[in-house]
Amino acid sequence: MKHNDGISLVLIELSRRGCMAWRQEAGLFYDNRGGAHRIGVEGQADIIGVTKDGRAIAVEIKVGRDTLKPHQAAWAAAFSAHNGIHLVVRPDREGWEADLWNHTDTQ
């Protein structure tokens, strides 16, 4: 499974659970004139959103042997310290949907 496919699967599943969520890209991007633009915050999660009861949620997608990088772990800790729900989800592994149920069905 490709990373982008995993993001799509998780966005669909979050929507089914009543969350409002979107892909949040971060990194260095170039416009059509060649100008460089840094977007987002280093380490931020792939998906940001709000649960049906109003809590902020961030989901980092990992596939294959990919692991959480130090700057991603630091961002996750800061997000969680502000009472946000931060999850690392592996949609290429069986049972990943259960983790979303455990954290997004909070009413």
Secondary structure, 3 states (H helix, E strand, C coil): CCHHHHHHHHHHHHHHCCCEEEECCCEEEECCCCCEEEECCCCCCCEEEECCCCCEEEEEECCCCCCCCHHHHHHHHHHHHCCCEEEEECCCCCCHHHHHHHHHCCC
